[in-house]
Amino acid sequence: MNTSHSRPAVKSAVFLTVSFSLAMYFTFAAVQGDFGLFRRVEIEAEIRRMEAEKADLEREVAVMRNKTHRLSEEFLDLDLLDQQARDVLGLIRADEIVVR
């Protein structure tokens, strides 16, 4: 008779142990898993960083478009052309002295 009373207690203990283990596993996965809370925070931080990088690149593209437009045939900025010739080609005027 003692064995019949101990079996429900063992079954209950096993059930509680398995239930607790599953609950701990799913809690751990929800917090630190591939789709957990920590990963979500990392992804949101990466999104903010990439949006800032995108804004920087868009500003750089706008500057390059402006320079391209200023050097185009329809609108020629002689000052920018002179600056680019000096920087890229190393040109100087005859009346200038180069100090290095």
N, C-alpha and C positions, 0 to 999 in steps of 0.2 A: 503493500500500500504506500509505502514511502516513495517509491519510484514514480507513482502516478501523480503525486503532488509536486515532485521536483521537476517533472517535465514541463509543466506550464511555466514555472519560474525560469527554467533554462530557455524556453522558447521566447519568453518575454525579454529576457536579457539579450538574447541574440537579436531579436527584432529591434530593441532599443539601440544596440550597438551598431547594427547595420544602418538604421535610420539616422543616427548621429553621424556616422561616417559619411553617408551620402550628403547630409546637410552641410557638413564641413567641406566636403569636396566641392559642392556647388557654390558655396560661399567663397571659397578660395578662387574658384574659376571666375566668379562674377567680379571679384576685386582685382586679381592679378592675371587673369587669362588673356588670350589673344584679343578678346572683345570685351575685356573688363574695364573697370573704372580708371585704373592707372594708364592703360593703353589709350583710353579716350582722352585723358588729359594730355598725354604725349602728342596725340594726333592734333588736338586743338592748338597746342603750342607750335607745332610744325606748320599748321595752316596759317597762323599769325605771322610766323617768320617768312613763309613763302609769299604771303600777300605783301609784306613789306619789301621783299626782294622784287616782286612783280612791279610794285610802284616805282622802285628805283630804276628798273629796266625801262619802264614806260617813260620816265623822265629822260633817260639817256637816249631813247629812240626819238623823243621829241626834239632834243638838242641836235641829234644827227640829221633829222629831217629839216630842221631850220637851217643848218649849215649847208645841206645839199641844195635846198631851195635858194639860198643866198649865193651859191656858186653856179646856179643853172644859167642857161642861155637867156631866159626871159627876165631874170633879175640878177645882175652881177654886182656883188659887193666888192669893190676894189680893195678896201682895207682888209677884208677877210682873205681875198686872193693873195695879197701881199704877205699877210701873216702865214698862210699855208705854204707859199713859195719859200719863205724863210725857214720855216720849221721842217718841211719835208725835203726840199731840195738843197737847203743850206745856202740860198742865194743872199747876197748883200748888194747894196747900192755902191756905186763907185766912190761916193763921198763919205762912206762909213768906215770906221776903224773897228776891227774885231779884237776884243781883249779876252784872253782865255785864262 
